[in-house]
Amino acid sequence: MTNNVTGLVFRKEIMDIFRDKKTLFASILVPLLVFPILFFVLGKGISKTTEDATKDMKIAIVDTGGSSLKEFIKGQKDVVIVDSTDIDKDIKDGNLSIAIEIPKDFESKLKSEEQVSVALIMDNASQTSSIVASTIQNYIQAYSQGIVTNRLSARNIDTKILTPINIEQKTVKEEESGATTMILSMMLPLLLVMYCITGPIPAATDLGAGEKERGTLEPLLTTQAGRMSLLYGKFFAITLLGMITAISSLAGIIISFMMNPSMFNGGGTAALSLGMDYKTFIFIFIIAVLTTMVFGALELAISIYARSFKEAQTYITPLTIIGIVPVYATYMLDAKNIATFYFHIPLANVVCLLKELIFGIYNYTHIGITLGWTVVYIIISLFIARTMFKKEQVIFRT
C-alpha cells in the first residue's frame, strides 16, 4: 500500500513539474544549450582576439645603427612600423602594441660573434600587447637561428651539432585521444557534480516551500497518504528531475566536443575518441544518480523548513557553494596517482572516482569506498528530510 501511494505521489509530482514550462526550460533546455553556446562563443572570441592582435601589428623600432634585424622585422607579414616620441605612453594608451630597442653596436657585435641584447617593451596588462610580443619574439628567434646556421656553415659544421640528442616522443594512447581524455577528466567531474547539486534545486524548492506558499501542502497531509509516502514520492520526483538536468548538461558537453573539438585539444574526432567503454558509463550513471539523491534529499529538507520559496533559495545557495569546495580542491589531481584518503572525503571522492573511470582505471576498493560513503550520505540526508517532514512546527512554519 505504501509503495503504491509513493508511486502515485511520484507520478503526480512529475506531472506537475513537467506542466511548468519554466522548469522544462531551466532543467533541460538551458543545460543542453549552455555549453555549446559557451564554447562556441569562447572559441570565436579567442580566435578573433588573436586574429585582431596579429593583424596590422603596430610596432615602434628604436634603431640608430640601421641594423639588419629592423629590416627583417619590417619584412614580416602584418607588421606596421610606427614612429613614436613617447613609447611608454603610446603603449599604455594602446597606440602601439610593443616597441623594440636595438643597440647601436648591434651589427658590429654580431660580426665579432658577441652576444647582443635587444629590448622588447610591452604592456603585460594588455592581451593584444602580449600576443604581439610573443609573435615578435618568434620572429627574432628565427632571425637568431638563421645567424647561428650561417656561422656554422661558414665553418663547415653541420647544424645538427647543436642538438646531439633528438627526442622522439611516443604516447601510450593516440595523442589526440590522450589530450581529450585529460581535458575531460578535469571538466566532466566538475560539471557533473555541479549539476547533481544544482539540478534538484528547482523541484526541491517548489515541492517544499513552493507548496507551502501556494497552500497545497496542507490538503495533501489530510489525505490517507502517510507523510513518509508523500516525502518519498517528492524525493524520487526531485531525483528524477536532477538526473534529467545532469544528463542534459552531459549531452551539452558532448555537443560542444562535436561542434568545436579544438577547444578540447582533441582534433576533429575528439568527441569520438574518448575511449570509454559501456562499463565506465554505467558507473558514471550510478554515481550521478546517488550524488543527485544526496543533494535532492538535503535540498528538500531545507525547502520544507523554509517559510517561503525565496527563503528556501536563500538557505540552499550556501549548500551549493559548500558542496563545490571539495570539487575544486581535487580539480587538478592526476587520476593515476590519487591517495586513498581522498575517497573518504565527501564529494571529493566522487570527483576522484570519476577521474579514474574516465581513464579506464577500475580500482574496486576506491569504487566500494565511494559508493559506500555515498549511500551513508543518502541515508543521513533522508533522515534529516524525514525529521523535518514529521515536525508540525516545521510543516506549518509560515
N, C-alpha and C positions, 0 to 999 in steps of 0.2 A: 504493500500500500504506500509506504513512504517513498519507495523508488518511483512509483507511478506519479505521485504528487510532485516529486522533484523534477521528473521529466516534463510534466505538464507546465510547471513554473518556468523551466528552462525554455520550452518552446514559446511560451507567452512572452518572456523577456526578449528572446531573439527576434520575434516578430515585431515587438515594439521598437527594438533597436534599429532594425532594418527598414522600418517605416520612416524613420527620421533621415531625410536626405543629407542633413548636415553631418550625421555620424558616418554615413557611407562615404561622403566626400573627405572627411578628416581621417578616417581609418583605412580607406582603401585607395582612393584616387590620389590623395596627396603623397603618401609614402611611395606609391607606384611611379609617380611622375617627378618627385622632388630630386632624386639622384640623377636621372638622365638630364634633367634641365640644369642641375647644379654643375655636373661635369662638362656638359656641352658649353655652358656659359664660361666656366673656368678655363676650359681648353681654348675657346675662342679668345678669351681675354689675354691669356698668356701668349698665344700666337700673335695677336695684334700688338701687344706691348713690345714684344721682341722685334716684330716687323717694323713698327714705327721707330723704335730706337736705332735700328741699324740702317734705316733709310735716311739719306742726307745727313750723315753724322757730322755735326758741326765741331770742328777741331781747330784750336789755335796751336801753331808751332813756333816756338821761340828758337831760332837757329841763326846765329850771327856768322857761323862758319860756312854756311852753304853746303851742308852735308848731303851725302847720297841717301841717307835714311829719310830725310824730308821728301826727296823726290820719290822714293819708294812708297811712302805712305800716301802721298798725293796721287799716285797712280792707282791706288786701290779703289775698288768699286764703292760708290755711295759715300766717299769721303769728301767733305766740303771744308776747305780751309778758310777760316775766318780771322780777320785781323782784330786784335783786342788791345786796348790801352790799360785795362784793369781786368786781368784774367780771373782773379779770385771772385770779384763781384759778378762778372759775366757768368761764371759757372754757378754761383749761388742763385742768380736770377733766372737761370735756365737758357740764357742766350748762347751759351757754349755747353757742350757735353763734357769735354775734357780738354786739357792742354798738355803739350809735350815740350819739355825744355831739353834741347840738345846742346851740350857744351861746345865752345868754340874750337877746342882742340880734338873734336870727335874723329876727324879723318886722320890726323897725324898719329893719334893713339892706335887707331885700327891698323895703320901701316906698320907701326912698330910692334904690333901684336900685344899691346897693353889692354887691360880691361878698362872699359869706359862706361860710365853710368849715365843713364837717361832718366830724367824725372817725369813722372806722369801725374798730373794734378787732376783730381776728380772730386765729386761730391758723393760721399758714401751714403748720404741720406736720400739720394735720387736713384730710382731704379733705372732710368734711362742712362744716367752717367755711368752706373755700374756695368750695364750691358755693353755700352760703347767702350769702356775701359778694358773689359775682357776681350772684346773683338780686336782692339788695337794692340793689346799685349800679344795676341796670337800673330798679328802681322809682324811685330818686332821680333818675336821668337823665330818666325820663318826667315826674316832677314838675317838674324844672327846665325841661324843654321846654315844659310847659304854662304856666309863668310867662313864658317868652320870647314865646310865642304871644299871651298876654293883653296884654303890654306893647306888642307891635307892633299888635295890633288896636285898642288904645286910641288909637294914633297914626294909625290908618287906613293902616297899612303892610302890604303883602302879605308873608306869611312866606317867600315864595319869594326874598325879597331876601337871605336867609341862605345860599341855595345858588344863586349866579349861574350856575354851570356844573353841568348834570346829566349824569352819565356813564351811558351805556347800554352795558353790557358784552356783546360778542358773541364767540363762540368759533368756531374753525375746525372743531371737532368738536362733536357734541352734548355738552352739559355733563355729563350723567351718564356717557356713554361716555368722555369725556376724563378725568374723575376716576378711573374704574375703570382705565383704561389706565395712568395714572400710578402708582396703588397697585400694580397688577400688575407694572409694570416694576421696582418696588422689591422686591416679595416673591418673585415667581416665580424670578428668577435665584438669589437667596439660597437658597431652599428646594430648588430643583432641584440645584444644585451640592452642597449639604449631603447630599442623598440619593444623589447619584452617588458621594460619598465614603464614606458610611456604609452604603449598600445592599450592596456586595460583602463587607462585613466578616464576617457570619455564615458565608457559604460559604467565604471565603478562610481563615479560622481553622480551620474544620472540615476542609477538604480538604488542608491542610498539617499544622499542629501537631496537629489532631484525629486524623488518620490515624496520626501518629507515636505518640500516646498509646494508640490502640486496637491498634497493632501491625499495621495493614493496609497500610501503605505499602511495607514490605519485600517482601511477597508480590507486589505489583504490579510491583516492579522485577525480579522473577525471571521474568516472562512475556516473550514475544517482542516485546512493545511497547517501542519505544525511549523513552528518557527524554523526548525532546522531544515525542513524541506524547502521552505522559502529561501533560506540562506544558501543552501547548496545549489538550488536552481539558478539563483542570481550569480553565484560563484562560477558555475560552469558556463553561463552565458558570457560573463566577463572574460573568462579564459579563452573562449572561442573567438571573441572579437579581438582580443590581444594577439592571438595566433594569426588571425587574418591580417592584422596590421603588420606583424613581423614578416609574414610571407610576402606581403605586398612590397615591403621595403627590400627584401632579398631579390624579388623579381625586378625591382627598380635598379638594383646594383648590377644584375646580370644584363639588363638592357643597356646600362651605361657601358659595360665591357664591350658589348657588341657595337654600340654607336661610336665609341671613342676609345679603342684599345690602347692607343699611345699614351693616354693619361695614366695607365697602369703599367707602362713599360713592357707590355706584352706582345707587341706587334699586331698584325692583322687578325690572328686567330686566338687572341688572348682568352676570349670567353670560352673557347672550345678546348683549351689546353690546360685545364685546371688539374686534371689527373686524379679527381676524387671519385671513388667508386661508390656503389649503392650503400655499402655499409657505413661510410662516412656520413652520407646524407641522412640515414636513419638515426645515427647517434646525434647529429646536429638537431634533427627534428625533435627527438626526445628531450634533449637539453633545453631547447627553446620552449617546449610545452611546459616543462617543470618550472623553469625560471618565470614564465608568464603566470603560472599558478601561484607562485610565492608572492609576487607583487600584486596580482589580482586580489588575493585574499587580504593583504595588508591595506591596499587602497580601498577595498570595500569596507573594512573595519573603520578606517578613518572617515570615509564618507558617511557611514551610519552614525558615527559620533558627532559629526559636524551638524550645525543648526541649519545651514543653507548651502546651496550649490557653490556660491562664492567662497564661503568659509572652507568647504571641502577642498577646493582648488588651492587655497592658501596653505592648508595643512599638508597637502600631498606634494607640493612643489619642493620643499626641503628633502623629502624622501627620495625624489629623483636625483637631486644633487648629491646626497649621501651615497646613493647607490652607484653613481658614476665614478666616485673617487677611486675605489679599488680597481675599476676597469682601466682608468688612465694610469694607475700605478704599475700595472702589468703590461701596458701597451707595447713596450719595446723589448719585452723578453724574447729570447731565442727559443723557439719551440722545441729544439733538440737538447736544451740544457736547462730545464725548469726543475728547481728543487722541489721535493715532495711537500715541504711545509706550505707552499703556495696553494696546494689543493685542500687545505684546511681553512682557508680564508674565504668568507662569503663573497660571492661574485667573482673574486679574483680566480677562484678555482674553475669557474665556468669559462672565463676567458682563456685560461691556460689550457684547459682541456680542448676547447675549440681550436686553439693554435696547433696542438698536437694532431688533432684529427685532420685538419686541413693538409698537414704534411704527411698524412698517412701513417702516423705513429699511434698504435693501439696499445697503450700501456693500461692493462686492465686493473692494475692497482689504483692508478690515478682515476680511471673511469669509475671504479667502485667507490672510492672515497668521495668523489664529487657528487655522484648520484645519491649516495647515502646521506651526505650533508644536505643536499637539496630537498630530499624527502623530509628530513627533520625540519627544515625551514618551512616547508608547506604545512606540516602538522602544527608548528608553532603559530604560523600566520592564521591558519584556520581556527585555532584555539582562541586567538585574540579576536577574530571576527565573530566567533560563536559567543564569546563572553559579551561583546558589545551588543549583539542581537538579542541576547536574553535579558538585558537590563532595561527595565521600563523607563528609568530616568534618562537613559541614552536614547531609546527609541522615540520618546515623546519630548526630546530636548529641542525646543524651538525658540 
